């Protein structure tokens, strides 16, 4: 499996997973796992052979929000940013966060409004403030 956790094998700290198959989430238990190169190898309880495992190829894996640790000050889960209103320093509404894209250099907010805009998620430079309670991200970003 491919994990988005840091480090990758940290996904194994969550013994209870949700797997989306055919648009439905089902609960599974992790029996064992380990990091292998750039991926993680996992054995799930009740999945006893390669054919059963092959049926899970391409499925999304998630964990219940209640199991996630607090991201800490100045850090955010991408899902928490989606749907927030993005406002320019002068009060101009840019749009809302559709999703967050990872680019390697820095994360990028993809916003939807009168048009799609890409805003680098660079704290204290471009991203002035994230107020989850108010549902607003204030930015200082010039575009054409």
SEDREN-56907 format. One record per atom (N, C-alpha, C, CB): atom name; x negated, y negated, z; residue number from 1. Coordinates in steps of 0.001 Angstrom, whole numbers. Glycine has a CB too. Layout:
{lummi 'CA' {X Y Z} NUM};
...
This chain:
{lummi 'N' {-832 1170 0} 1};
{lummi 'CA' {0 0 0} 1};
{lummi 'C' {-880 -1237 0} 1};
{lummi 'CB' {949 5 1200} 1};
{lummi 'N' {-325 -2350 -437} 2};
{lummi 'CA' {-1029 -3621 -397} 2};
{lummi 'C' {-419 -4467 710} 2};
{lummi 'CB' {-958 -4353 -1771} 2};
{lummi 'N' {-1267 -4971 1578} 3};
{lummi 'CA' {-804 -5740 2729} 3};
{lummi 'C' {-1215 -7198 2601} 3};
{lummi 'CB' {-1352 -5148 4029} 3};
{lummi 'N' {-312 -8103 2989} 4};
{lummi 'CA' {-599 -9538 3003} 4};
{lummi 'C' {-1047 -10008 4381} 4};
{lummi 'CB' {628 -10327 2561} 4};
{lummi 'N' {-1197 -9093 5341} 5};
{lummi 'CA' {-1633 -9504 6674} 5};
{lummi 'C' {-3131 -9785 6667} 5};
{lummi 'CB' {-1289 -8420 7724} 5};
{lummi 'N' {-3581 -10528 7654} 6};
{lummi 'CA' {-5000 -10809 7835} 6};
{lummi 'C' {-5428 -10270 9185} 6};
{lummi 'CB' {-5297 -12333 7723} 6};
{lummi 'N' {-6328 -9321 9258} 7};
{lummi 'CA' {-6864 -8529 8165} 7};
{lummi 'C' {-5803 -7576 7612} 7};
{lummi 'CB' {-8094 -7747 8630} 7};
{lummi 'N' {-6069 -7024 6456} 8};
{lummi 'CA' {-5068 -6188 5768} 8};
{lummi 'C' {-4499 -5075 6651} 8};
{lummi 'CB' {-5683 -5572 4528} 8};
{lummi 'N' {-5357 -4447 7435} 9};
{lummi 'CA' {-4898 -3322 8258} 9};
{lummi 'C' {-4052 -3754 9453} 9};
{lummi 'CB' {-6085 -2537 8749} 9};
{lummi 'N' {-3925 -5056 9677} 10};
{lummi 'CA' {-3086 -5543 10776} 10};
{lummi 'C' {-1634 -5128 10600} 10};
{lummi 'CB' {-3179 -7060 10880} 10};
{lummi 'N' {-1232 -4815 9379} 11};
{lummi 'CA' {139 -4348 9143} 11};
{lummi 'C' {409 -3060 9926} 11};
{lummi 'CB' {381 -4115 7630} 11};
{lummi 'N' {-635 -2337 10261} 12};
{lummi 'CA' {-472 -1095 11012} 12};
{lummi 'C' {-106 -1345 12472} 12};
{lummi 'CB' {-1744 -276 10938} 12};
{lummi 'N' {-255 -2588 12928} 13};
{lummi 'CA' {140 -2929 14296} 13};
{lummi 'C' {1649 -2905 14473} 13};
{lummi 'CB' {-398 -4298 14672} 13};
{lummi 'N' {2372 -2911 13384} 14};
{lummi 'CA' {3830 -2860 13418} 14};
{lummi 'C' {4237 -1424 13120} 14};
{lummi 'CB' {4476 -3868 12391} 14};
{lummi 'N' {4578 -676 14135} 15};
{lummi 'CA' {4907 727 13950} 15};
{lummi 'C' {6258 942 13296} 15};
{lummi 'CB' {4875 1428 15262} 15};
{lummi 'N' {7119 -51 13377} 16};
{lummi 'CA' {8463 37 12806} 16};
{lummi 'C' {8520 -875 11580} 16};
{lummi 'CB' {9563 -361 13862} 16};
{lummi 'N' {8757 -310 10414} 17};
{lummi 'CA' {8832 -1080 9172} 17};
{lummi 'C' {10227 -993 8588} 17};
{lummi 'CB' {7797 -580 8153} 17};
{lummi 'N' {10509 -1927 7714} 18};
{lummi 'CA' {11707 -1889 6883} 18};
{lummi 'C' {11229 -1770 5441} 18};
{lummi 'CB' {12621 -3170 7098} 18};
{lummi 'N' {11801 -856 4685} 19};
{lummi 'CA' {11448 -683 3273} 19};
{lummi 'C' {12690 -953 2446} 19};
{lummi 'CB' {10881 752 2988} 19};
{lummi 'N' {12536 -1810 1415} 20};
{lummi 'CA' {13671 -2138 536} 20};
{lummi 'C' {13648 -1209 -661} 20};
{lummi 'CB' {13625 -3631 75} 20};
{lummi 'N' {14703 -404 -740} 21};
{lummi 'CA' {14902 519 -1866} 21};
{lummi 'C' {16274 235 -2447} 21};
{lummi 'CB' {14772 2030 -1419} 21};
{lummi 'N' {16308 -49 -3737} 22};
{lummi 'CA' {17583 -331 -4417} 22};
{lummi 'C' {18358 -1434 -3700} 22};
{lummi 'CB' {18443 944 -4498} 22};
{lummi 'N' {17681 -2504 -3335} 23};
{lummi 'CA' {18261 -3683 -2689} 23};
{lummi 'C' {18800 -3424 -1287} 23};
{lummi 'CB' {19359 -4222 -3537} 23};
{lummi 'N' {18505 -2264 -710} 24};
{lummi 'CA' {18911 -1972 659} 24};
{lummi 'C' {17677 -1736 1508} 24};
{lummi 'CB' {19851 -749 711} 24};
{lummi 'N' {17707 -2257 2736} 25};
{lummi 'CA' {16595 -2064 3661} 25};
{lummi 'C' {16845 -835 4507} 25};
{lummi 'CB' {16395 -3302 4554} 25};
{lummi 'N' {15822 14 4631} 26};
{lummi 'CA' {15934 1175 5509} 26};
{lummi 'C' {14772 1162 6495} 26};
{lummi 'CB' {15952 2501 4689} 26};
{lummi 'N' {15023 1657 7670} 27};
{lummi 'CA' {14048 1671 8746} 27};
{lummi 'C' {13146 2896 8614} 27};
{lummi 'CB' {14751 1656 10117} 27};
{lummi 'N' {11820 2692 8815} 28};
{lummi 'CA' {10863 3798 8798} 28};
{lummi 'C' {9858 3596 9924} 28};
{lummi 'CB' {10140 3897 7420} 28};
{lummi 'N' {9261 4687 10357} 29};
{lummi 'CA' {8222 4647 11383} 29};
{lummi 'C' {6880 4991 10736} 29};
{lummi 'CB' {8549 5632 12555} 29};
{lummi 'N' {5849 4258 11120} 30};
{lummi 'CA' {4499 4544 10647} 30};
{lummi 'C' {3930 5661 11515} 30};
{lummi 'CB' {3587 3263 10694} 30};
{lummi 'N' {3503 6750 10877} 31};
{lummi 'CA' {2901 7861 11608} 31};
{lummi 'C' {1410 7620 11821} 31};
{lummi 'CB' {3125 9182 10859} 31};
{lummi 'N' {732 7158 10769} 32};
{lummi 'CA' {-689 6853 10863} 32};
{lummi 'C' {-1101 6044 9641} 32};
{lummi 'CB' {-1535 8153 10981} 32};
{lummi 'N' {-2260 5410 9742} 33};
{lummi 'CA' {-2756 4644 8612} 33};
{lummi 'C' {-4153 4131 8865} 33};
{lummi 'CB' {-1831 3492 8309} 33};
{lummi 'N' {-4801 3688 7787} 34};
{lummi 'CA' {-6140 3121 7895} 34};
{lummi 'C' {-6422 2277 6659} 34};
{lummi 'CB' {-7210 4237 8061} 34};
{lummi 'N' {-7396 1374 6794} 35};
{lummi 'CA' {-7821 567 5655} 35};
{lummi 'C' {-8664 1433 4727} 35};
{lummi 'CB' {-8618 -689 6122} 35};
{lummi 'N' {-8463 1228 3433} 36};
{lummi 'CA' {-9241 1939 2417} 36};
{lummi 'C' {-9543 956 1297} 36};
{lummi 'CB' {-8473 3203 1873} 36};
{lummi 'N' {-10765 427 1256} 37};
{lummi 'CA' {-11184 -568 270} 37};
{lummi 'C' {-10318 -1819 418} 37};
{lummi 'CB' {-11084 5 -1178} 37};
{lummi 'N' {-9610 -2223 -627} 38};
{lummi 'CA' {-8776 -3431 -563} 38};
{lummi 'C' {-7321 -3123 -238} 38};
{lummi 'CB' {-8849 -4180 -1877} 38};
{lummi 'N' {-7023 -1885 68} 39};
{lummi 'CA' {-5643 -1501 373} 39};
{lummi 'C' {-5589 -828 1743} 39};
{lummi 'CB' {-5075 -557 -723} 39};
{lummi 'N' {-4409 -360 2075} 40};
{lummi 'CA' {-4185 366 3320} 40};
{lummi 'C' {-3484 1669 2952} 40};
{lummi 'CB' {-3336 -482 4351} 40};
{lummi 'N' {-3973 2752 3509} 41};
{lummi 'CA' {-3344 4064 3299} 41};
{lummi 'C' {-2464 4336 4509} 41};
{lummi 'CB' {-4422 5213 3098} 41};
{lummi 'N' {-1223 4758 4259} 42};
{lummi 'CA' {-254 4936 5331} 42};
{lummi 'C' {500 6246 5141} 42};
{lummi 'CB' {726 3751 5382} 42};
{lummi 'N' {774 6906 6253} 43};
{lummi 'CA' {1686 8050 6234} 43};
{lummi 'C' {2892 7664 7078} 43};
{lummi 'CB' {995 9370 6777} 43};
{lummi 'N' {4063 7791 6485} 44};
{lummi 'CA' {5311 7459 7165} 44};
{lummi 'C' {5989 8730 7651} 44};
{lummi 'CB' {6251 6669 6232} 44};
{lummi 'N' {6615 8638 8819} 45};
{lummi 'CA' {7358 9792 9335} 45};
{lummi 'C' {8477 10138 8360} 45};
{lummi 'CB' {7934 9500 10758} 45};
{lummi 'N' {8639 11421 8082} 46};
{lummi 'CA' {9696 11880 7186} 46};
{lummi 'C' {9308 11880 5721} 46};
{lummi 'CB' {10900 11036 7365} 46};
{lummi 'N' {8157 11337 5387} 47};
{lummi 'CA' {7652 11370 4007} 47};
{lummi 'C' {6536 12399 4013} 47};
{lummi 'CB' {7140 9932 3501} 47};
{lummi 'N' {6854 13618 3518} 48};
{lummi 'CA' {5960 14747 3710} 48};
{lummi 'C' {5172 15179 2480} 48};
{lummi 'CB' {6735 15883 4192} 48};
{lummi 'N' {5487 14646 1309} 49};
{lummi 'CA' {4712 15048 135} 49};
{lummi 'C' {4545 13881 -832} 49};
{lummi 'CB' {5386 16230 -576} 49};
{lummi 'N' {3699 14083 -1819} 50};
{lummi 'CA' {3375 13026 -2776} 50};
{lummi 'C' {4591 12577 -3580} 50};
{lummi 'CB' {2287 13498 -3719} 50};
{lummi 'N' {5491 13479 -3890} 51};
{lummi 'CA' {6676 13100 -4661} 51};
{lummi 'C' {7550 12133 -3872} 51};
{lummi 'CB' {7486 14345 -5051} 51};
{lummi 'N' {7734 12397 -2598} 52};
{lummi 'CA' {8502 11486 -1753} 52};
{lummi 'C' {7796 10133 -1647} 52};
{lummi 'CB' {8710 12096 -351} 52};
{lummi 'N' {6484 10173 -1500} 53};
{lummi 'CA' {5713 8923 -1402} 53};
{lummi 'C' {5793 8148 -2709} 53};
{lummi 'CB' {4237 9214 -1047} 53};
{lummi 'N' {5756 8830 -3837} 54};
{lummi 'CA' {5808 8170 -5149} 54};
{lummi 'C' {7121 7417 -5339} 54};
{lummi 'CB' {5630 9201 -6274} 54};
{lummi 'N' {8192 7874 -4708} 55};
{lummi 'CA' {9479 7188 -4796} 55};
{lummi 'C' {9432 5797 -4157} 55};
{lummi 'CB' {10563 8028 -4129} 55};
{lummi 'N' {8437 5549 -3322} 56};
{lummi 'CA' {8320 4273 -2625} 56};
{lummi 'C' {7433 3266 -3359} 56};
{lummi 'CB' {7778 4503 -1241} 56};
{lummi 'N' {6835 3689 -4480} 57};
{lummi 'CA' {5992 2771 -5247} 57};
{lummi 'C' {6797 1549 -5674} 57};
{lummi 'CB' {5396 3480 -6483} 57};
{lummi 'N' {6237 381 -5448} 58};
{lummi 'CA' {6889 -864 -5840} 58};
{lummi 'C' {7912 -1388 -4848} 58};
{lummi 'CB' {7546 -677 -7142} 58};
{lummi 'N' {8150 -662 -3772} 59};
{lummi 'CA' {9108 -1125 -2757} 59};
{lummi 'C' {8485 -2219 -1896} 59};
{lummi 'CB' {9572 53 -1868} 59};
{lummi 'N' {9306 -3142 -1442} 60};
{lummi 'CA' {8859 -4166 -497} 60};
{lummi 'C' {8885 -3587 907} 60};
{lummi 'CB' {9748 -5441 -585} 60};
{lummi 'N' {7920 -4029 1719} 61};
{lummi 'CA' {7849 -3624 3113} 61};
{lummi 'C' {7984 -4881 3961} 61};
{lummi 'CB' {6513 -2859 3427} 61};
{lummi 'N' {8746 -4784 5017} 62};
{lummi 'CA' {8904 -5916 5916} 62};
{lummi 'C' {8925 -5449 7354} 62};
{lummi 'CB' {10176 -6690 5592} 62};
{lummi 'N' {8870 -6405 8246} 63};
{lummi 'CA' {9047 -6131 9669} 63};
{lummi 'C' {10063 -7127 10197} 63};
{lummi 'CB' {7688 -6225 10457} 63};
{lummi 'N' {10721 -6762 11260} 64};
{lummi 'CA' {11712 -7652 11860} 64};
{lummi 'C' {11016 -8913 12362} 64};
{lummi 'CB' {12469 -6943 13018} 64};
{lummi 'N' {11647 -10044 12174} 65};
{lummi 'CA' {11066 -11326 12582} 65};
{lummi 'C' {10681 -11319 14060} 65};
{lummi 'CB' {12049 -12468 12305} 65};
{lummi 'N' {11464 -10673 14882} 66};
{lummi 'CA' {11202 -10632 16318} 66};
{lummi 'C' {9871 -9949 16647} 66};
{lummi 'CB' {12336 -9916 17029} 66};
{lummi 'N' {9361 -9117 15747} 67};
{lummi 'CA' {8098 -8419 15983} 67};
{lummi 'C' {6879 -9242 15581} 67};
{lummi 'CB' {8091 -7115 15233} 67};
{lummi 'N' {7070 -10322 14854} 68};
{lummi 'CA' {5939 -11128 14397} 68};
{lummi 'C' {5405 -12004 15518} 68};
{lummi 'CB' {6346 -11994 13206} 68};
{lummi 'N' {4089 -12157 15589} 69};
{lummi 'CA' {3531 -13047 16607} 69};
{lummi 'C' {3785 -14503 16241} 69};
{lummi 'CB' {2023 -12797 16779} 69};
{lummi 'N' {3726 -15361 17239} 70};
{lummi 'CA' {3834 -16791 16980} 70};
{lummi 'C' {2656 -17184 16091} 70};
{lummi 'CB' {3851 -17626 18321} 70};
{lummi 'N' {2899 -17896 14994} 71};
{lummi 'CA' {1794 -18218 14083} 71};
{lummi 'C' {796 -19218 14661} 71};
{lummi 'CB' {2346 -18762 12795} 71};
{lummi 'N' {1153 -19918 15715} 72};
{lummi 'CA' {241 -20879 16328} 72};
{lummi 'C' {442 -22275 15762} 72};
{lummi 'CB' {-1200 -20442 16128} 72};
{lummi 'N' {-73 -23250 16459} 73};
{lummi 'CA' {76 -24652 16082} 73};
{lummi 'C' {-588 -24899 14727} 73};
{lummi 'CB' {-533 -25579 17163} 73};
{lummi 'N' {157 -25535 13826} 74};
{lummi 'CA' {-377 -25874 12510} 74};
{lummi 'C' {-362 -24741 11514} 74};
{lummi 'CB' {-1754 -26358 12650} 74};
{lummi 'N' {184 -23602 11898} 75};
{lummi 'CA' {293 -22452 10993} 75};
{lummi 'C' {1762 -22080 10865} 75};
{lummi 'CB' {-549 -21235 11507} 75};
{lummi 'N' {2128 -21556 9702} 76};
{lummi 'CA' {3542 -21291 9431} 76};
{lummi 'C' {3685 -20017 8614} 76};
{lummi 'CB' {4192 -22480 8690} 76};
{lummi 'N' {4763 -19322 8851} 77};
{lummi 'CA' {5128 -18222 7961} 77};
{lummi 'C' {5768 -18829 6722} 77};
{lummi 'CB' {6097 -17201 8664} 77};
{lummi 'N' {5427 -18300 5560} 78};
{lummi 'CA' {5960 -18837 4309} 78};
{lummi 'C' {7481 -18914 4351} 78};
{lummi 'CB' {5509 -17977 3122} 78};
{lummi 'N' {8112 -17893 4892} 79};
{lummi 'CA' {9569 -17868 4955} 79};
{lummi 'C' {10153 -19018 5751} 79};
{lummi 'CB' {10027 -16577 5547} 79};
{lummi 'N' {9384 -19535 6724} 80};
{lummi 'CA' {9855 -20675 7519} 80};
{lummi 'C' {9831 -21970 6724} 80};
{lummi 'CB' {9008 -20830 8771} 80};
{lummi 'N' {8989 -22032 5701} 81};
{lummi 'CA' {8870 -23250 4903} 81};
{lummi 'C' {9900 -23301 3774} 81};
{lummi 'CB' {7468 -23358 4325} 81};
{lummi 'N' {10330 -22130 3313} 82};
{lummi 'CA' {11287 -22077 2214} 82};
{lummi 'C' {12599 -22728 2620} 82};
{lummi 'CB' {11525 -20629 1774} 82};
{lummi 'N' {13086 -23616 1771} 83};
{lummi 'CA' {14341 -24309 2031} 83};
{lummi 'C' {14168 -25646 2734} 83};
{lummi 'CB' {15228 -23440 2846} 83};
{lummi 'N' {12960 -25943 3230} 84};
{lummi 'CA' {12753 -27231 3892} 84};
{lummi 'C' {12746 -28361 2861} 84};
{lummi 'CB' {11429 -27225 4695} 84};
{lummi 'N' {13248 -29510 3281} 85};
{lummi 'CA' {13246 -30702 2425} 85};
{lummi 'C' {11838 -31276 2420} 85};
{lummi 'CB' {14289 -31771 2919} 85};
{lummi 'N' {11353 -31660 1236} 86};
{lummi 'CA' {10035 -32271 1106} 86};
{lummi 'C' {10235 -33746 807} 86};
{lummi 'CB' {9184 -31576 -9} 86};
{lummi 'N' {9612 -34593 1645} 87};
{lummi 'CA' {9799 -36034 1561} 87};
{lummi 'C' {8436 -36707 1424} 87};
{lummi 'CB' {10561 -36571 2806} 87};
{lummi 'N' {8339 -37606 446} 88};
{lummi 'CA' {7124 -38382 227} 88};
{lummi 'C' {6953 -39382 1372} 88};
{lummi 'CB' {7172 -39113 -1147} 88};
{lummi 'N' {5761 -39856 1575} 89};
{lummi 'CA' {5430 -40818 2651} 89};
{lummi 'C' {6388 -42011 2672} 89};
{lummi 'CB' {3989 -41322 2484} 89};
{lummi 'N' {6809 -42475 1488} 90};
{lummi 'CA' {7691 -43655 1426} 90};
{lummi 'C' {9173 -43315 1605} 90};
{lummi 'CB' {7503 -44363 101} 90};
{lummi 'N' {9478 -42045 1876} 91};
{lummi 'CA' {10855 -41633 2108} 91};
{lummi 'C' {11540 -41024 893} 91};
{lummi 'CB' {11642 -42794 2571} 91};
{lummi 'N' {10883 -41041 -262} 92};
{lummi 'CA' {11442 -40443 -1470} 92};
{lummi 'C' {11543 -38928 -1299} 92};
{lummi 'CB' {10579 -40795 -2707} 92};
{lummi 'N' {12738 -38395 -1540} 93};
{lummi 'CA' {12933 -36946 -1437} 93};
{lummi 'C' {12407 -36294 -2705} 93};
{lummi 'CB' {14436 -36588 -1211} 93};
{lummi 'N' {11466 -35381 -2542} 94};
{lummi 'CA' {10853 -34669 -3657} 94};
{lummi 'C' {11724 -33494 -4082} 94};
{lummi 'CB' {9446 -34183 -3280} 94};
{lummi 'N' {12294 -32802 -3129} 95};
{lummi 'CA' {13099 -31604 -3382} 95};
{lummi 'C' {13026 -30695 -2179} 95};
{lummi 'CB' {12622 -30860 -4653} 95};
{lummi 'N' {13235 -29407 -2391} 96};
{lummi 'CA' {13133 -28423 -1322} 96};
{lummi 'C' {12107 -27365 -1717} 96};
{lummi 'CB' {14516 -27773 -1026} 96};
{lummi 'N' {11522 -26748 -719} 97};
{lummi 'CA' {10540 -25696 -971} 97};
{lummi 'C' {11272 -24454 -1469} 97};
{lummi 'CB' {9710 -25377 315} 97};
{lummi 'N' {10957 -24059 -2702} 98};
{lummi 'CA' {11534 -22839 -3270} 98};
{lummi 'C' {10760 -21622 -2765} 98};
{lummi 'CB' {11517 -22891 -4825} 98};
{lummi 'N' {9430 -21740 -2789} 99};
{lummi 'CA' {8560 -20682 -2284} 99};
{lummi 'C' {7154 -21227 -2142} 99};
{lummi 'CB' {8578 -19445 -3217} 99};
{lummi 'N' {6295 -20441 -1525} 100};
{lummi 'CA' {4895 -20818 -1337} 100};
{lummi 'C' {4051 -19845 -2151} 100};
{lummi 'CB' {4483 -20801 188} 100};
{lummi 'N' {3116 -20396 -2906} 101};
{lummi 'CA' {2267 -19601 -3778} 101};
{lummi 'C' {842 -19611 -3223} 101};
{lummi 'CB' {2302 -20143 -5239} 101};
{lummi 'N' {199 -18454 -3214} 102};
{lummi 'CA' {-1196 -18370 -2803} 102};
{lummi 'C' {-2068 -18484 -4044} 102};
{lummi 'CB' {-1483 -17043 -2032} 102};
{lummi 'N' {-3075 -19361 -3992} 103};
{lummi 'CA' {-3940 -19565 -5155} 103};
{lummi 'C' {-5379 -19157 -4898} 103};
{lummi 'CB' {-3898 -21006 -5578} 103};
{lummi 'N' {-5723 -18882 -3674} 104};
{lummi 'CA' {-7102 -18574 -3337} 104};
{lummi 'C' {-7771 -19770 -2697} 104};
{lummi 'CB' {-7872 -18134 -4573} 104};
{lummi 'N' {-7713 -20929 -3357} 105};
{lummi 'CA' {-8308 -22139 -2789} 105};
{lummi 'C' {-7470 -22647 -1627} 105};
{lummi 'CB' {-8448 -23233 -3862} 105};
{lummi 'N' {-6172 -22750 -1836} 106};
{lummi 'CA' {-5231 -23162 -794} 106};
{lummi 'C' {-3836 -22729 -1223} 106};
{lummi 'CB' {-5291 -24712 -544} 106};
{lummi 'N' {-2933 -22705 -271} 107};
{lummi 'CA' {-1549 -22381 -586} 107};
{lummi 'C' {-907 -23586 -1260} 107};
{lummi 'CB' {-762 -21970 693} 107};
{lummi 'N' {135 -23328 -2048} 108};
{lummi 'CA' {810 -24382 -2810} 108};
{lummi 'C' {2314 -24271 -2579} 108};
{lummi 'CB' {472 -24280 -4336} 108};
{lummi 'N' {2946 -25407 -2208} 109};
{lummi 'CA' {4402 -25456 -2109} 109};
{lummi 'C' {4962 -25620 -3508} 109};
{lummi 'CB' {4877 -26615 -1172} 109};
{lummi 'N' {5886 -24772 -3882} 110};
{lummi 'CA' {6602 -24922 -5142} 110};
{lummi 'C' {7960 -25493 -4774} 110};
{lummi 'CB' {6725 -23548 -5938} 110};
{lummi 'N' {8205 -26737 -5214} 111};
{lummi 'CA' {9438 -27417 -4833} 111};
{lummi 'C' {10391 -27501 -6007} 111};
{lummi 'CB' {9139 -28813 -4299} 111};
{lummi 'N' {11663 -27488 -5693} 112};
{lummi 'CA' {12731 -27666 -6689} 112};
{lummi 'C' {13472 -28938 -6334} 112};
{lummi 'CB' {13714 -26428 -6732} 112};
{lummi 'N' {13665 -29771 -7312} 113};
{lummi 'CA' {14396 -31023 -7154} 113};
{lummi 'C' {14841 -31436 -8530} 113};
{lummi 'CB' {13527 -32139 -6469} 113};
{lummi 'N' {14611 -32718 -8883} 114};
{lummi 'CA' {14933 -33131 -10243} 114};
{lummi 'C' {14082 -32356 -11237} 114};
{lummi 'CB' {14723 -34646 -10419} 114};
{lummi 'N' {12936 -31861 -10751} 115};
{lummi 'CA' {12082 -30954 -11521} 115};
{lummi 'C' {11205 -30178 -10551} 115};
{lummi 'CB' {11211 -31735 -12559} 115};
{lummi 'N' {10584 -29141 -11032} 116};
{lummi 'CA' {9682 -28359 -10193} 116};
{lummi 'C' {8365 -29101 -10005} 116};
{lummi 'CB' {9434 -26969 -10809} 116};
{lummi 'N' {7878 -29120 -8783} 117};
{lummi 'CA' {6591 -29742 -8484} 117};
{lummi 'C' {5749 -28764 -7657} 117};
{lummi 'CB' {6784 -31098 -7722} 117};
{lummi 'N' {4444 -28820 -7859} 118};
{lummi 'CA' {3497 -28015 -7106} 118};
{lummi 'C' {2716 -28948 -6197} 118};
{lummi 'CB' {2546 -27212 -8052} 118};
{lummi 'N' {2751 -28677 -4904} 119};
{lummi 'CA' {2102 -29544 -3928} 119};
{lummi 'C' {1141 -28694 -3097} 119};
{lummi 'CB' {3157 -30263 -3014} 119};
{lummi 'N' {-153 -29017 -3135} 120};
{lummi 'CA' {-1107 -28223 -2349} 120};
{lummi 'C' {-834 -28349 -856} 120};
{lummi 'CB' {-2545 -28658 -2652} 120};
{lummi 'N' {-878 -27237 -158} 121};
{lummi 'CA' {-644 -27236 1281} 121};
{lummi 'C' {-1983 -27462 1972} 121};
{lummi 'CB' {23 -25895 1754} 121};
{lummi 'N' {-2384 -28734 2034} 122};
{lummi 'CA' {-3633 -29127 2680} 122};
{lummi 'C' {-3265 -30029 3852} 122};
{lummi 'CB' {-4614 -29855 1672} 122};
{lummi 'N' {-3367 -29449 5045} 123};
{lummi 'CA' {-2960 -30166 6262} 123};
{lummi 'C' {-3775 -31435 6463} 123};
{lummi 'CB' {-3105 -29261 7486} 123};
{lummi 'N' {-3097 -32459 6938} 124};
{lummi 'CA' {-3680 -33759 7284} 124};
{lummi 'C' {-4158 -34567 6082} 124};
{lummi 'CB' {-4827 -33556 8218} 124};
{lummi 'N' {-4138 -34008 4898} 125};
{lummi 'CA' {-4465 -34754 3681} 125};
{lummi 'C' {-3200 -34929 2854} 125};
{lummi 'CB' {-5570 -34029 2854} 125};
{lummi 'N' {-2656 -33824 2406} 126};
{lummi 'CA' {-1441 -33841 1582} 126};
{lummi 'C' {-220 -33607 2453} 126};
{lummi 'CB' {-1515 -32775 465} 126};
{lummi 'N' {-304 -32638 3323} 127};
{lummi 'CA' {800 -32315 4228} 127};
{lummi 'C' {623 -33152 5488} 127};
{lummi 'CB' {845 -30775 4566} 127};
{lummi 'N' {1471 -34145 5656} 128};
{lummi 'CA' {1362 -35043 6797} 128};
{lummi 'C' {2002 -34459 8046} 128};
{lummi 'CB' {1995 -36373 6472} 128};
{lummi 'N' {3153 -33751 7856} 129};
{lummi 'CA' {3886 -33245 9005} 129};
{lummi 'C' {4845 -32158 8548} 129};
{lummi 'CB' {4648 -34384 9723} 129};
{lummi 'N' {4951 -31115 9331} 130};
{lummi 'CA' {5956 -30079 9126} 130};
{lummi 'C' {6828 -30068 10375} 130};
{lummi 'CB' {5301 -28662 8854} 130};
{lummi 'N' {8096 -30398 10207} 131};
{lummi 'CA' {9031 -30414 11326} 131};
{lummi 'C' {10087 -29335 11069} 131};
{lummi 'CB' {9692 -31836 11503} 131};
{lummi 'N' {9838 -28152 11604} 132};
{lummi 'CA' {10760 -27035 11379} 132};
{lummi 'C' {12130 -27324 11965} 132};
{lummi 'CB' {10200 -25749 11983} 132};
{lummi 'N' {12171 -27981 13123} 133};
{lummi 'CA' {13451 -28272 13785} 133};
{lummi 'C' {14329 -29175 12921} 133};
{lummi 'CB' {13208 -28931 15151} 133};
{lummi 'N' {13720 -30159 12266} 134};
{lummi 'CA' {14478 -31082 11402} 134};
{lummi 'C' {14573 -30582 9970} 134};
{lummi 'CB' {13833 -32462 11413} 134};
{lummi 'N' {13781 -29552 9632} 135};
{lummi 'CA' {13824 -29001 8284} 135};
{lummi 'C' {13173 -29893 7244} 135};
{lummi 'CB' {15234 -28743 7892} 135};
{lummi 'N' {12075 -30583 7636} 136};
{lummi 'CA' {11449 -31558 6746} 136};
{lummi 'C' {9931 -31388 6731} 136};
{lummi 'CB' {11817 -32984 7173} 136};
{lummi 'N' {9365 -31509 5546} 137};
{lummi 'CA' {7914 -31588 5377} 137};
{lummi 'C' {7616 -32946 4765} 137};
{lummi 'CB' {7357 -30411 4478} 137};
{lummi 'N' {6778 -33737 5448} 138};
{lummi 'CA' {6363 -35042 4901} 138};
{lummi 'C' {5028 -34860 4188} 138};
{lummi 'CB' {6248 -36135 6033} 138};
{lummi 'N' {4937 -35425 2965} 139};
{lummi 'CA' {3740 -35264 2143} 139};
{lummi 'C' {3218 -36610 1654} 139};
{lummi 'CB' {4033 -34355 953} 139};
{lummi 'N' {1962 -36621 1278} 140};
{lummi 'CA' {1326 -37763 620} 140};
{lummi 'C' {689 -37203 -640} 140};
{lummi 'CB' {257 -38493 1558} 140};
{lummi 'N' {1456 -37159 -1717} 141};
{lummi 'CA' {1006 -36526 -2945} 141};
{lummi 'C' {1500 -37324 -4139} 141};
{lummi 'CB' {1494 -35068 -3025} 141};
{lummi 'N' {577 -37731 -4976} 142};
{lummi 'CA' {934 -38478 -6186} 142};
{lummi 'C' {1028 -37520 -7374} 142};
{lummi 'CB' {-108 -39601 -6471} 142};
{lummi 'N' {1986 -37739 -8220} 143};
{lummi 'CA' {2145 -36923 -9427} 143};
{lummi 'C' {2625 -37830 -10555} 143};
{lummi 'CB' {3150 -35735 -9191} 143};
{lummi 'N' {2501 -37308 -11751} 144};
{lummi 'CA' {2940 -38068 -12935} 144};
{lummi 'C' {4374 -37753 -13273} 144};
{lummi 'CB' {2046 -37767 -14140} 144};
